[in-house]
């Protein structure tokens, strides 16, 4: 590393702006924090764990129209208020059980999208972590997509 002989410090790179006070711009910039396990499933369809107030700025930037909750537990009040205030509908399908509900649903969507089974399982395991179950993978593998091929789907899976 080359040091500037005038003050013994490394020279500033010419393309970088000079350091600023931590208090000047940091307070005015909003930091977008995605919820745990957030990812895109399809165009305009996302997955995640339960969001909290730290995630509200990020969620607002997505311009969501609805949120689907698969857990039977009551949705957190603060998050419900955020959704209501931003015109986002909440649909709750309280699915009981200890299985990785979101992973199973996304795995079935991936089957509709004609992903190969090994890729479906790789994604399932990546998001399920310690919640991964062989029974979930069996459910995904045996999910019958033939009935849904005849239905018009509201997302961008091509079913020909």
Chimera marker file (.cmm) of the C-alpha trace (Angstrom):
<marker_set name="trace">
<marker id="1" x="0.000" y="0.000" z="0.000" r="1" g="1" b="0" radius="0.5"/>
<marker id="2" x="1.373" y="3.419" z="-0.945" r="1" g="1" b="0" radius="0.5"/>
<marker id="3" x="1.304" y="6.041" z="1.779" r="1" g="1" b="0" radius="0.5"/>
<marker id="4" x="1.026" y="9.766" z="1.221" r="1" g="1" b="0" radius="0.5"/>
<marker id="5" x="4.247" y="11.215" z="2.573" r="1" g="1" b="0" radius="0.5"/>
<marker id="6" x="2.613" y="14.387" z="3.876" r="1" g="1" b="0" radius="0.5"/>
<marker id="7" x="0.591" y="12.823" z="6.705" r="1" g="1" b="0" radius="0.5"/>
<marker id="8" x="1.498" y="9.121" z="6.782" r="1" g="1" b="0" radius="0.5"/>
<marker id="9" x="-2.035" y="8.090" z="5.750" r="1" g="1" b="0" radius="0.5"/>
<marker id="10" x="-3.071" y="6.173" z="2.641" r="1" g="1" b="0" radius="0.5"/>
<marker id="11" x="-4.109" y="8.589" z="-0.117" r="1" g="1" b="0" radius="0.5"/>
<marker id="12" x="-7.819" y="8.889" z="-0.873" r="1" g="1" b="0" radius="0.5"/>
<marker id="13" x="-8.822" y="7.259" z="-4.108" r="1" g="1" b="0" radius="0.5"/>
<marker id="14" x="-9.651" y="10.007" z="-6.622" r="1" g="1" b="0" radius="0.5"/>
<marker id="15" x="-13.033" y="8.454" z="-7.534" r="1" g="1" b="0" radius="0.5"/>
<marker id="16" x="-14.306" y="8.256" z="-3.938" r="1" g="1" b="0" radius="0.5"/>
<marker id="17" x="-15.999" y="11.188" z="-2.226" r="1" g="1" b="0" radius="0.5"/>
<marker id="18" x="-14.292" y="12.493" z="0.895" r="1" g="1" b="0" radius="0.5"/>
<marker id="19" x="-15.485" y="10.974" z="4.197" r="1" g="1" b="0" radius="0.5"/>
<marker id="20" x="-18.502" y="12.727" z="5.709" r="1" g="1" b="0" radius="0.5"/>
<marker id="21" x="-19.740" y="13.190" z="9.208" r="1" g="1" b="0" radius="0.5"/>
<marker id="22" x="-21.763" y="10.167" z="10.318" r="1" g="1" b="0" radius="0.5"/>
<marker id="23" x="-24.598" y="12.462" z="11.438" r="1" g="1" b="0" radius="0.5"/>
<marker id="24" x="-25.158" y="14.325" z="8.156" r="1" g="1" b="0" radius="0.5"/>
<marker id="25" x="-26.534" y="11.923" z="5.540" r="1" g="1" b="0" radius="0.5"/>
<marker id="26" x="-27.103" y="8.759" z="7.595" r="1" g="1" b="0" radius="0.5"/>
<marker id="27" x="-30.141" y="10.241" z="9.367" r="1" g="1" b="0" radius="0.5"/>
<marker id="28" x="-31.894" y="11.239" z="6.154" r="1" g="1" b="0" radius="0.5"/>
<marker id="29" x="-31.403" y="8.005" z="4.191" r="1" g="1" b="0" radius="0.5"/>
<marker id="30" x="-33.887" y="5.193" z="4.696" r="1" g="1" b="0" radius="0.5"/>
<marker id="31" x="-32.370" y="1.761" z="5.088" r="1" g="1" b="0" radius="0.5"/>
<marker id="32" x="-34.295" y="-1.055" z="3.404" r="1" g="1" b="0" radius="0.5"/>
<marker id="33" x="-34.175" y="-4.281" z="5.388" r="1" g="1" b="0" radius="0.5"/>
<marker id="34" x="-35.896" y="-7.313" z="3.836" r="1" g="1" b="0" radius="0.5"/>
<marker id="35" x="-37.670" y="-9.780" z="6.122" r="1" g="1" b="0" radius="0.5"/>
<marker id="36" x="-35.928" y="-13.009" z="7.042" r="1" g="1" b="0" radius="0.5"/>
<marker id="37" x="-35.957" y="-15.575" z="4.200" r="1" g="1" b="0" radius="0.5"/>
<marker id="38" x="-37.090" y="-12.992" z="1.653" r="1" g="1" b="0" radius="0.5"/>
<marker id="39" x="-36.843" y="-13.946" z="-2.018" r="1" g="1" b="0" radius="0.5"/>
<marker id="40" x="-38.682" y="-13.530" z="-5.303" r="1" g="1" b="0" radius="0.5"/>
<marker id="41" x="-40.861" y="-16.493" z="-6.299" r="1" g="1" b="0" radius="0.5"/>
<marker id="42" x="-42.177" y="-15.066" z="-9.562" r="1" g="1" b="0" radius="0.5"/>
<marker id="43" x="-42.787" y="-11.655" z="-11.091" r="1" g="1" b="0" radius="0.5"/>
<marker id="44" x="-44.522" y="-9.697" z="-8.303" r="1" g="1" b="0" radius="0.5"/>
<marker id="45" x="-44.671" y="-12.712" z="-5.960" r="1" g="1" b="0" radius="0.5"/>
<marker id="46" x="-42.327" y="-12.893" z="-2.988" r="1" g="1" b="0" radius="0.5"/>
<marker id="47" x="-41.747" y="-15.132" z="0.015" r="1" g="1" b="0" radius="0.5"/>
<marker id="48" x="-40.523" y="-14.335" z="3.501" r="1" g="1" b="0" radius="0.5"/>
<marker id="49" x="-40.837" y="-14.985" z="7.178" r="1" g="1" b="0" radius="0.5"/>
<marker id="50" x="-42.927" y="-12.732" z="9.420" r="1" g="1" b="0" radius="0.5"/>
<marker id="51" x="-41.971" y="-9.097" z="8.783" r="1" g="1" b="0" radius="0.5"/>
<marker id="52" x="-41.552" y="-6.615" z="11.617" r="1" g="1" b="0" radius="0.5"/>
<marker id="53" x="-41.272" y="-2.840" z="11.841" r="1" g="1" b="0" radius="0.5"/>
<marker id="54" x="-37.631" y="-2.892" z="10.676" r="1" g="1" b="0" radius="0.5"/>
<marker id="55" x="-38.887" y="-4.294" z="7.342" r="1" g="1" b="0" radius="0.5"/>
<marker id="56" x="-41.697" y="-1.788" z="6.692" r="1" g="1" b="0" radius="0.5"/>
<marker id="57" x="-39.663" y="0.553" z="4.465" r="1" g="1" b="0" radius="0.5"/>
<marker id="58" x="-38.532" y="-2.351" z="2.328" r="1" g="1" b="0" radius="0.5"/>
<marker id="59" x="-42.055" y="-3.776" z="2.074" r="1" g="1" b="0" radius="0.5"/>
<marker id="60" x="-43.454" y="-0.373" z="1.134" r="1" g="1" b="0" radius="0.5"/>
<marker id="61" x="-40.940" y="-0.133" z="-1.719" r="1" g="1" b="0" radius="0.5"/>
<marker id="62" x="-42.356" y="-3.357" z="-3.216" r="1" g="1" b="0" radius="0.5"/>
<marker id="63" x="-45.822" y="-1.780" z="-3.668" r="1" g="1" b="0" radius="0.5"/>
<marker id="64" x="-47.516" y="-4.934" z="-2.445" r="1" g="1" b="0" radius="0.5"/>
<marker id="65" x="-51.244" y="-5.420" z="-2.952" r="1" g="1" b="0" radius="0.5"/>
<marker id="66" x="-51.684" y="-8.413" z="-0.669" r="1" g="1" b="0" radius="0.5"/>
<marker id="67" x="-49.949" y="-10.646" z="1.845" r="1" g="1" b="0" radius="0.5"/>
<marker id="68" x="-50.759" y="-14.308" z="2.389" r="1" g="1" b="0" radius="0.5"/>
<marker id="69" x="-50.055" y="-15.720" z="5.824" r="1" g="1" b="0" radius="0.5"/>
<marker id="70" x="-50.026" y="-19.515" z="6.172" r="1" g="1" b="0" radius="0.5"/>
<marker id="71" x="-49.657" y="-19.656" z="9.970" r="1" g="1" b="0" radius="0.5"/>
<marker id="72" x="-52.659" y="-20.066" z="12.298" r="1" g="1" b="0" radius="0.5"/>
<marker id="73" x="-51.261" y="-17.671" z="14.928" r="1" g="1" b="0" radius="0.5"/>
<marker id="74" x="-52.748" y="-14.157" z="15.014" r="1" g="1" b="0" radius="0.5"/>
<marker id="75" x="-50.892" y="-11.763" z="12.746" r="1" g="1" b="0" radius="0.5"/>
<marker id="76" x="-48.806" y="-9.223" z="14.740" r="1" g="1" b="0" radius="0.5"/>
<marker id="77" x="-50.845" y="-6.063" z="15.435" r="1" g="1" b="0" radius="0.5"/>
<marker id="78" x="-48.095" y="-3.642" z="14.411" r="1" g="1" b="0" radius="0.5"/>
<marker id="79" x="-47.665" y="-5.385" z="11.072" r="1" g="1" b="0" radius="0.5"/>
<marker id="80" x="-51.435" y="-5.579" z="10.542" r="1" g="1" b="0" radius="0.5"/>
<marker id="81" x="-51.644" y="-1.821" z="11.086" r="1" g="1" b="0" radius="0.5"/>
<marker id="82" x="-48.833" y="-1.239" z="8.594" r="1" g="1" b="0" radius="0.5"/>
<marker id="83" x="-50.628" y="-3.342" z="5.979" r="1" g="1" b="0" radius="0.5"/>
<marker id="84" x="-53.920" y="-1.527" z="6.585" r="1" g="1" b="0" radius="0.5"/>
<marker id="85" x="-52.281" y="1.914" z="6.445" r="1" g="1" b="0" radius="0.5"/>
<marker id="86" x="-50.679" y="1.027" z="3.102" r="1" g="1" b="0" radius="0.5"/>
<marker id="87" x="-53.755" y="-0.523" z="1.489" r="1" g="1" b="0" radius="0.5"/>
<marker id="88" x="-52.309" y="-4.038" z="1.552" r="1" g="1" b="0" radius="0.5"/>
<marker id="89" x="-54.833" y="-6.852" z="2.029" r="1" g="1" b="0" radius="0.5"/>
<marker id="90" x="-54.027" y="-9.655" z="4.443" r="1" g="1" b="0" radius="0.5"/>
<marker id="91" x="-55.234" y="-13.172" z="3.627" r="1" g="1" b="0" radius="0.5"/>
<marker id="92" x="-54.648" y="-15.670" z="6.403" r="1" g="1" b="0" radius="0.5"/>
<marker id="93" x="-54.885" y="-19.415" z="5.752" r="1" g="1" b="0" radius="0.5"/>
<marker id="94" x="-54.071" y="-20.900" z="9.143" r="1" g="1" b="0" radius="0.5"/>
<marker id="95" x="-52.422" y="-24.172" z="8.162" r="1" g="1" b="0" radius="0.5"/>
<marker id="96" x="-51.685" y="-26.221" z="11.281" r="1" g="1" b="0" radius="0.5"/>
<marker id="97" x="-48.645" y="-28.399" z="11.523" r="1" g="1" b="0" radius="0.5"/>
<marker id="98" x="-44.934" y="-28.274" z="12.059" r="1" g="1" b="0" radius="0.5"/>
<marker id="99" x="-44.031" y="-28.503" z="8.388" r="1" g="1" b="0" radius="0.5"/>
<marker id="100" x="-42.274" y="-25.730" z="6.455" r="1" g="1" b="0" radius="0.5"/>
<marker id="101" x="-45.537" y="-24.335" z="4.983" r="1" g="1" b="0" radius="0.5"/>
<marker id="102" x="-44.072" y="-21.621" z="2.761" r="1" g="1" b="0" radius="0.5"/>
<marker id="103" x="-41.425" y="-23.980" z="1.412" r="1" g="1" b="0" radius="0.5"/>
<marker id="104" x="-44.062" y="-26.574" z="0.505" r="1" g="1" b="0" radius="0.5"/>
<marker id="105" x="-46.213" y="-23.977" z="-1.260" r="1" g="1" b="0" radius="0.5"/>
<marker id="106" x="-43.259" y="-22.541" z="-3.174" r="1" g="1" b="0" radius="0.5"/>
<marker id="107" x="-42.092" y="-26.071" z="-4.030" r="1" g="1" b="0" radius="0.5"/>
<marker id="108" x="-45.496" y="-26.779" z="-5.598" r="1" g="1" b="0" radius="0.5"/>
<marker id="109" x="-45.311" y="-23.497" z="-7.531" r="1" g="1" b="0" radius="0.5"/>
<marker id="110" x="-41.853" y="-24.498" z="-8.786" r="1" g="1" b="0" radius="0.5"/>
<marker id="111" x="-43.350" y="-27.771" z="-10.033" r="1" g="1" b="0" radius="0.5"/>
<marker id="112" x="-45.950" y="-25.733" z="-11.946" r="1" g="1" b="0" radius="0.5"/>
<marker id="113" x="-43.093" y="-23.704" z="-13.381" r="1" g="1" b="0" radius="0.5"/>
<marker id="114" x="-41.553" y="-26.988" z="-14.548" r="1" g="1" b="0" radius="0.5"/>
<marker id="115" x="-38.404" y="-26.737" z="-12.428" r="1" g="1" b="0" radius="0.5"/>
<marker id="116" x="-36.484" y="-29.995" z="-12.211" r="1" g="1" b="0" radius="0.5"/>
<marker id="117" x="-37.079" y="-31.759" z="-8.909" r="1" g="1" b="0" radius="0.5"/>
<marker id="118" x="-33.463" y="-31.478" z="-7.742" r="1" g="1" b="0" radius="0.5"/>
<marker id="119" x="-33.624" y="-27.662" z="-8.100" r="1" g="1" b="0" radius="0.5"/>
<marker id="120" x="-36.959" y="-27.564" z="-6.265" r="1" g="1" b="0" radius="0.5"/>
<marker id="121" x="-35.454" y="-29.570" z="-3.402" r="1" g="1" b="0" radius="0.5"/>
<marker id="122" x="-32.276" y="-27.448" z="-3.339" r="1" g="1" b="0" radius="0.5"/>
<marker id="123" x="-34.354" y="-24.286" z="-2.926" r="1" g="1" b="0" radius="0.5"/>
<marker id="124" x="-36.615" y="-25.955" z="-0.346" r="1" g="1" b="0" radius="0.5"/>
<marker id="125" x="-33.636" y="-27.062" z="1.764" r="1" g="1" b="0" radius="0.5"/>
<marker id="126" x="-31.894" y="-23.689" z="1.483" r="1" g="1" b="0" radius="0.5"/>
<marker id="127" x="-34.884" y="-21.867" z="2.958" r="1" g="1" b="0" radius="0.5"/>
<marker id="128" x="-36.153" y="-24.570" z="5.331" r="1" g="1" b="0" radius="0.5"/>
<marker id="129" x="-32.820" y="-25.086" z="7.080" r="1" g="1" b="0" radius="0.5"/>
<marker id="130" x="-33.463" y="-27.003" z="10.309" r="1" g="1" b="0" radius="0.5"/>
<marker id="131" x="-37.195" y="-27.182" z="9.449" r="1" g="1" b="0" radius="0.5"/>
<marker id="132" x="-36.528" y="-29.361" z="6.371" r="1" g="1" b="0" radius="0.5"/>
<marker id="133" x="-38.540" y="-32.582" z="6.380" r="1" g="1" b="0" radius="0.5"/>
<marker id="134" x="-38.412" y="-35.573" z="4.045" r="1" g="1" b="0" radius="0.5"/>
<marker id="135" x="-42.233" y="-35.690" z="4.280" r="1" g="1" b="0" radius="0.5"/>
<marker id="136" x="-42.398" y="-32.140" z="2.854" r="1" g="1" b="0" radius="0.5"/>
<marker id="137" x="-40.219" y="-33.131" z="-0.058" r="1" g="1" b="0" radius="0.5"/>
<marker id="138" x="-42.392" y="-36.181" z="-0.664" r="1" g="1" b="0" radius="0.5"/>
<marker id="139" x="-45.481" y="-33.919" z="-0.650" r="1" g="1" b="0" radius="0.5"/>
<marker id="140" x="-43.869" y="-31.615" z="-3.221" r="1" g="1" b="0" radius="0.5"/>
<marker id="141" x="-42.760" y="-34.546" z="-5.364" r="1" g="1" b="0" radius="0.5"/>
<marker id="142" x="-46.230" y="-36.137" z="-5.372" r="1" g="1" b="0" radius="0.5"/>
<marker id="143" x="-48.113" y="-32.848" z="-5.879" r="1" g="1" b="0" radius="0.5"/>
<marker id="144" x="-50.396" y="-33.416" z="-8.886" r="1" g="1" b="0" radius="0.5"/>
<marker id="145" x="-50.000" y="-30.470" z="-11.264" r="1" g="1" b="0" radius="0.5"/>
<marker id="146" x="-52.176" y="-32.039" z="-13.977" r="1" g="1" b="0" radius="0.5"/>
<marker id="147" x="-55.392" y="-30.539" z="-12.561" r="1" g="1" b="0" radius="0.5"/>
<marker id="148" x="-53.891" y="-27.057" z="-12.373" r="1" g="1" b="0" radius="0.5"/>
<marker id="149" x="-52.620" y="-27.212" z="-15.958" r="1" g="1" b="0" radius="0.5"/>
<marker id="150" x="-56.238" y="-26.754" z="-17.061" r="1" g="1" b="0" radius="0.5"/>
<marker id="151" x="-56.789" y="-23.701" z="-14.836" r="1" g="1" b="0" radius="0.5"/>
<marker id="152" x="-55.878" y="-20.146" z="-15.746" r="1" g="1" b="0" radius="0.5"/>
<marker id="153" x="-53.177" y="-19.097" z="-13.300" r="1" g="1" b="0" radius="0.5"/>
<marker id="154" x="-52.799" y="-15.516" z="-12.039" r="1" g="1" b="0" radius="0.5"/>
<marker id="155" x="-48.996" y="-15.644" z="-12.114" r="1" g="1" b="0" radius="0.5"/>
<marker id="156" x="-46.524" y="-16.022" z="-14.922" r="1" g="1" b="0" radius="0.5"/>
<marker id="157" x="-46.159" y="-19.815" z="-15.086" r="1" g="1" b="0" radius="0.5"/>
<marker id="158" x="-46.614" y="-21.002" z="-18.652" r="1" g="1" b="0" radius="0.5"/>
<marker id="159" x="-48.764" y="-24.099" z="-18.729" r="1" g="1" b="0" radius="0.5"/>
<marker id="160" x="-48.943" y="-25.558" z="-22.234" r="1" g="1" b="0" radius="0.5"/>
<link id1="1" id2="2" r="1" g="1" b="0" radius="0.2"/>
<link id1="2" id2="3" r="1" g="1" b="0" radius="0.2"/>
<link id1="3" id2="4" r="1" g="1" b="0" radius="0.2"/>
<link id1="4" id2="5" r="1" g="1" b="0" radius="0.2"/>
<link id1="5" id2="6" r="1" g="1" b="0" radius="0.2"/>
<link id1="6" id2="7" r="1" g="1" b="0" radius="0.2"/>
<link id1="7" id2="8" r="1" g="1" b="0" radius="0.2"/>
<link id1="8" id2="9" r="1" g="1" b="0" radius="0.2"/>
<link id1="9" id2="10" r="1" g="1" b="0" radius="0.2"/>
<link id1="10" id2="11" r="1" g="1" b="0" radius="0.2"/>
<link id1="11" id2="12" r="1" g="1" b="0" radius="0.2"/>
<link id1="12" id2="13" r="1" g="1" b="0" radius="0.2"/>
<link id1="13" id2="14" r="1" g="1" b="0" radius="0.2"/>
<link id1="14" id2="15" r="1" g="1" b="0" radius="0.2"/>
<link id1="15" id2="16" r="1" g="1" b="0" radius="0.2"/>
<link id1="16" id2="17" r="1" g="1" b="0" radius="0.2"/>
<link id1="17" id2="18" r="1" g="1" b="0" radius="0.2"/>
<link id1="18" id2="19" r="1" g="1" b="0" radius="0.2"/>
<link id1="19" id2="20" r="1" g="1" b="0" radius="0.2"/>
<link id1="20" id2="21" r="1" g="1" b="0" radius="0.2"/>
<link id1="21" id2="22" r="1" g="1" b="0" radius="0.2"/>
<link id1="22" id2="23" r="1" g="1" b="0" radius="0.2"/>
<link id1="23" id2="24" r="1" g="1" b="0" radius="0.2"/>
<link id1="24" id2="25" r="1" g="1" b="0" radius="0.2"/>
<link id1="25" id2="26" r="1" g="1" b="0" radius="0.2"/>
<link id1="26" id2="27" r="1" g="1" b="0" radius="0.2"/>
<link id1="27" id2="28" r="1" g="1" b="0" radius="0.2"/>
<link id1="28" id2="29" r="1" g="1" b="0" radius="0.2"/>
<link id1="29" id2="30" r="1" g="1" b="0" radius="0.2"/>
<link id1="30" id2="31" r="1" g="1" b="0" radius="0.2"/>
<link id1="31" id2="32" r="1" g="1" b="0" radius="0.2"/>
<link id1="32" id2="33" r="1" g="1" b="0" radius="0.2"/>
<link id1="33" id2="34" r="1" g="1" b="0" radius="0.2"/>
<link id1="34" id2="35" r="1" g="1" b="0" radius="0.2"/>
<link id1="35" id2="36" r="1" g="1" b="0" radius="0.2"/>
<link id1="36" id2="37" r="1" g="1" b="0" radius="0.2"/>
<link id1="37" id2="38" r="1" g="1" b="0" radius="0.2"/>
<link id1="38" id2="39" r="1" g="1" b="0" radius="0.2"/>
<link id1="39" id2="40" r="1" g="1" b="0" radius="0.2"/>
<link id1="40" id2="41" r="1" g="1" b="0" radius="0.2"/>
<link id1="41" id2="42" r="1" g="1" b="0" radius="0.2"/>
<link id1="42" id2="43" r="1" g="1" b="0" radius="0.2"/>
<link id1="43" id2="44" r="1" g="1" b="0" radius="0.2"/>
<link id1="44" id2="45" r="1" g="1" b="0" radius="0.2"/>
<link id1="45" id2="46" r="1" g="1" b="0" radius="0.2"/>
<link id1="46" id2="47" r="1" g="1" b="0" radius="0.2"/>
<link id1="47" id2="48" r="1" g="1" b="0" radius="0.2"/>
<link id1="48" id2="49" r="1" g="1" b="0" radius="0.2"/>
<link id1="49" id2="50" r="1" g="1" b="0" radius="0.2"/>
<link id1="50" id2="51" r="1" g="1" b="0" radius="0.2"/>
<link id1="51" id2="52" r="1" g="1" b="0" radius="0.2"/>
<link id1="52" id2="53" r="1" g="1" b="0" radius="0.2"/>
<link id1="53" id2="54" r="1" g="1" b="0" radius="0.2"/>
<link id1="54" id2="55" r="1" g="1" b="0" radius="0.2"/>
<link id1="55" id2="56" r="1" g="1" b="0" radius="0.2"/>
<link id1="56" id2="57" r="1" g="1" b="0" radius="0.2"/>
<link id1="57" id2="58" r="1" g="1" b="0" radius="0.2"/>
<link id1="58" id2="59" r="1" g="1" b="0" radius="0.2"/>
<link id1="59" id2="60" r="1" g="1" b="0" radius="0.2"/>
<link id1="60" id2="61" r="1" g="1" b="0" radius="0.2"/>
<link id1="61" id2="62" r="1" g="1" b="0" radius="0.2"/>
<link id1="62" id2="63" r="1" g="1" b="0" radius="0.2"/>
<link id1="63" id2="64" r="1" g="1" b="0" radius="0.2"/>
<link id1="64" id2="65" r="1" g="1" b="0" radius="0.2"/>
<link id1="65" id2="66" r="1" g="1" b="0" radius="0.2"/>
<link id1="66" id2="67" r="1" g="1" b="0" radius="0.2"/>
<link id1="67" id2="68" r="1" g="1" b="0" radius="0.2"/>
<link id1="68" id2="69" r="1" g="1" b="0" radius="0.2"/>
<link id1="69" id2="70" r="1" g="1" b="0" radius="0.2"/>
<link id1="70" id2="71" r="1" g="1" b="0" radius="0.2"/>
<link id1="71" id2="72" r="1" g="1" b="0" radius="0.2"/>
<link id1="72" id2="73" r="1" g="1" b="0" radius="0.2"/>
<link id1="73" id2="74" r="1" g="1" b="0" radius="0.2"/>
<link id1="74" id2="75" r="1" g="1" b="0" radius="0.2"/>
<link id1="75" id2="76" r="1" g="1" b="0" radius="0.2"/>
<link id1="76" id2="77" r="1" g="1" b="0" radius="0.2"/>
<link id1="77" id2="78" r="1" g="1" b="0" radius="0.2"/>
<link id1="78" id2="79" r="1" g="1" b="0" radius="0.2"/>
<link id1="79" id2="80" r="1" g="1" b="0" radius="0.2"/>
<link id1="80" id2="81" r="1" g="1" b="0" radius="0.2"/>
<link id1="81" id2="82" r="1" g="1" b="0" radius="0.2"/>
<link id1="82" id2="83" r="1" g="1" b="0" radius="0.2"/>
<link id1="83" id2="84" r="1" g="1" b="0" radius="0.2"/>
<link id1="84" id2="85" r="1" g="1" b="0" radius="0.2"/>
<link id1="85" id2="86" r="1" g="1" b="0" radius="0.2"/>
<link id1="86" id2="87" r="1" g="1" b="0" radius="0.2"/>
<link id1="87" id2="88" r="1" g="1" b="0" radius="0.2"/>
<link id1="88" id2="89" r="1" g="1" b="0" radius="0.2"/>
<link id1="89" id2="90" r="1" g="1" b="0" radius="0.2"/>
<link id1="90" id2="91" r="1" g="1" b="0" radius="0.2"/>
<link id1="91" id2="92" r="1" g="1" b="0" radius="0.2"/>
<link id1="92" id2="93" r="1" g="1" b="0" radius="0.2"/>
<link id1="93" id2="94" r="1" g="1" b="0" radius="0.2"/>
<link id1="94" id2="95" r="1" g="1" b="0" radius="0.2"/>
<link id1="95" id2="96" r="1" g="1" b="0" radius="0.2"/>
<link id1="96" id2="97" r="1" g="1" b="0" radius="0.2"/>
<link id1="97" id2="98" r="1" g="1" b="0" radius="0.2"/>
<link id1="98" id2="99" r="1" g="1" b="0" radius="0.2"/>
<link id1="99" id2="100" r="1" g="1" b="0" radius="0.2"/>
<link id1="100" id2="101" r="1" g="1" b="0" radius="0.2"/>
<link id1="101" id2="102" r="1" g="1" b="0" radius="0.2"/>
<link id1="102" id2="103" r="1" g="1" b="0" radius="0.2"/>
<link id1="103" id2="104" r="1" g="1" b="0" radius="0.2"/>
<link id1="104" id2="105" r="1" g="1" b="0" radius="0.2"/>
<link id1="105" id2="106" r="1" g="1" b="0" radius="0.2"/>
<link id1="106" id2="107" r="1" g="1" b="0" radius="0.2"/>
<link id1="107" id2="108" r="1" g="1" b="0" radius="0.2"/>
<link id1="108" id2="109" r="1" g="1" b="0" radius="0.2"/>
<link id1="109" id2="110" r="1" g="1" b="0" radius="0.2"/>
<link id1="110" id2="111" r="1" g="1" b="0" radius="0.2"/>
<link id1="111" id2="112" r="1" g="1" b="0" radius="0.2"/>
<link id1="112" id2="113" r="1" g="1" b="0" radius="0.2"/>
<link id1="113" id2="114" r="1" g="1" b="0" radius="0.2"/>
<link id1="114" id2="115" r="1" g="1" b="0" radius="0.2"/>
<link id1="115" id2="116" r="1" g="1" b="0" radius="0.2"/>
<link id1="116" id2="117" r="1" g="1" b="0" radius="0.2"/>
<link id1="117" id2="118" r="1" g="1" b="0" radius="0.2"/>
<link id1="118" id2="119" r="1" g="1" b="0" radius="0.2"/>
<link id1="119" id2="120" r="1" g="1" b="0" radius="0.2"/>
<link id1="120" id2="121" r="1" g="1" b="0" radius="0.2"/>
<link id1="121" id2="122" r="1" g="1" b="0" radius="0.2"/>
<link id1="122" id2="123" r="1" g="1" b="0" radius="0.2"/>
<link id1="123" id2="124" r="1" g="1" b="0" radius="0.2"/>
<link id1="124" id2="125" r="1" g="1" b="0" radius="0.2"/>
<link id1="125" id2="126" r="1" g="1" b="0" radius="0.2"/>
<link id1="126" id2="127" r="1" g="1" b="0" radius="0.2"/>
<link id1="127" id2="128" r="1" g="1" b="0" radius="0.2"/>
<link id1="128" id2="129" r="1" g="1" b="0" radius="0.2"/>
<link id1="129" id2="130" r="1" g="1" b="0" radius="0.2"/>
<link id1="130" id2="131" r="1" g="1" b="0" radius="0.2"/>
<link id1="131" id2="132" r="1" g="1" b="0" radius="0.2"/>
<link id1="132" id2="133" r="1" g="1" b="0" radius="0.2"/>
<link id1="133" id2="134" r="1" g="1" b="0" radius="0.2"/>
<link id1="134" id2="135" r="1" g="1" b="0" radius="0.2"/>
<link id1="135" id2="136" r="1" g="1" b="0" radius="0.2"/>
<link id1="136" id2="137" r="1" g="1" b="0" radius="0.2"/>
<link id1="137" id2="138" r="1" g="1" b="0" radius="0.2"/>
<link id1="138" id2="139" r="1" g="1" b="0" radius="0.2"/>
<link id1="139" id2="140" r="1" g="1" b="0" radius="0.2"/>
<link id1="140" id2="141" r="1" g="1" b="0" radius="0.2"/>
<link id1="141" id2="142" r="1" g="1" b="0" radius="0.2"/>
<link id1="142" id2="143" r="1" g="1" b="0" radius="0.2"/>
<link id1="143" id2="144" r="1" g="1" b="0" radius="0.2"/>
<link id1="144" id2="145" r="1" g="1" b="0" radius="0.2"/>
<link id1="145" id2="146" r="1" g="1" b="0" radius="0.2"/>
<link id1="146" id2="147" r="1" g="1" b="0" radius="0.2"/>
<link id1="147" id2="148" r="1" g="1" b="0" radius="0.2"/>
<link id1="148" id2="149" r="1" g="1" b="0" radius="0.2"/>
<link id1="149" id2="150" r="1" g="1" b="0" radius="0.2"/>
<link id1="150" id2="151" r="1" g="1" b="0" radius="0.2"/>
<link id1="151" id2="152" r="1" g="1" b="0" radius="0.2"/>
<link id1="152" id2="153" r="1" g="1" b="0" radius="0.2"/>
<link id1="153" id2="154" r="1" g="1" b="0" radius="0.2"/>
<link id1="154" id2="155" r="1" g="1" b="0" radius="0.2"/>
<link id1="155" id2="156" r="1" g="1" b="0" radius="0.2"/>
<link id1="156" id2="157" r="1" g="1" b="0" radius="0.2"/>
<link id1="157" id2="158" r="1" g="1" b="0" radius="0.2"/>
<link id1="158" id2="159" r="1" g="1" b="0" radius="0.2"/>
<link id1="159" id2="160" r="1" g="1" b="0" radius="0.2"/>
</marker_set>
